[in-house]
Amino acid sequence: MQEDTSALGPRLSLQTVVARTLAYSPAIASAHGAVRDASAARRVALGAYLPSLSLSSSAGWNDPSSPASLSSTSPTNTYGAGVAASLDLFTGGRRAAQRSVADAETRAADAGWVFERYSTILMAKQGYFAVIRARELVQVAQEFVAAAELGFTYATDRAATGTATRSDVLRARLAVAASRRQWLAAEDTLAMAGAGLGRLVGADGPVDVEPLASLNPTPLALSDSALRALAPAVAPLVVAADAQAVAGAALVRSSRSQYVPTISAGAGYNWANAVNASAATRAGWVFAITTSFPLFNGFVREASVTHAEAVADVARVASADTRRFIRAEAQRLLGNLHVAEQDIGLTRESVQLAREDLRVIQTRYRAGIATILDVLASQTALVQSELDLVSAQFTYQIARASLEALLGRDL
């Protein structure tokens, strides 16, 4: 029985699946936008140390026929222009705190982008290996159908010679029906996996995949102890949480700067025609130094400081909790990875034993030594061992990809 793959769409390699999933992922686009926003906010924080420049112009005219204009000896038209610059000389540490906030949020955005990238890669690998797993399930189901049909043939031949009962034939036919139902379910699972992967890679329909050369486990780049020590230090979630804690502390300093006066300096030059009107712009240089300090603003400062302190406390606690979570998650994923690795070896041996057992039972049944129940039990054992092998291989690949996503690096 040959598998029909005509409706599964184009076949993609794992590298292509990952690349296209990254290209079409809304989460990646959102993370990239957050990085751009953080970079813009950082430029604004740096711009606070630079003077602000402005250009102004004005023009006005009076009605010559009005009594006021007739009695005046000054021109009826006025015009002028000016350029001004201003710079905060002292802000009580507000600019430095805001720069610290912007730098920390930039680091958090960069870490968030790394996290989303590897989370998307994990999603792509889950979709890819889901199709691989569904293909393996279809293959197992096909082998189950072939074995059941062979058992039905043996039961029919023995019934014709009078060495088997009608019950043997009925049970063999029931096994064939059950195997065909399992095959149909596996085909449906494959179709759904292909459609799900098609959505991830931006296709308008289901896609198929090119299988890997081998699904056997491969050694990690680092030892378990090194990974456990590295995880709470470099994991993107930890980096982002630490950066948010730093930003929270800087936000407190920024809000407390409202209790300190702000000193600013300004300078400019105006161009204007000579008029005697009191409201007209005067030509020449203008210099000014101003001091601003709100004595009372309805407890707005106090509320701002309280809010900043609350945000900083939450960020600090969240940072410590994230570090503990990453440490525990790394331990869990390493355990899952090694269990799956050992399970692959055990289930592969079970498959070999189950196949040999089925061959022996079928031979004994044809010789009239075994019963149809022995054949059915052996077939069930083989199918289950093959399903266990497929599940172990899938678990291993996903556990490894999950560990890479947790650390934000390839292993």
Secondary structure as UniProt FT lines:
FT   TURN            6..7
FT   STRAND          11..12
FT   HELIX           14..24
FT   HELIX           26..47
FT   TURN            48..49
FT   STRAND          52..61
FT   TURN            64..65
FT   HELIX           67..71
FT   STRAND          77..90
FT   TURN            92..93
FT   HELIX           94..161
FT   HELIX           166..200
FT   TURN            201..202
FT   STRAND          208..209
FT   HELIX           224..234
FT   HELIX           236..256
FT   HELIX           257..259
FT   STRAND          262..272
FT   TURN            278..279
FT   STRAND          284..292
FT   TURN            298..299
FT   HELIX           300..366
FT   TURN            367..368
FT   HELIX           372..407
//
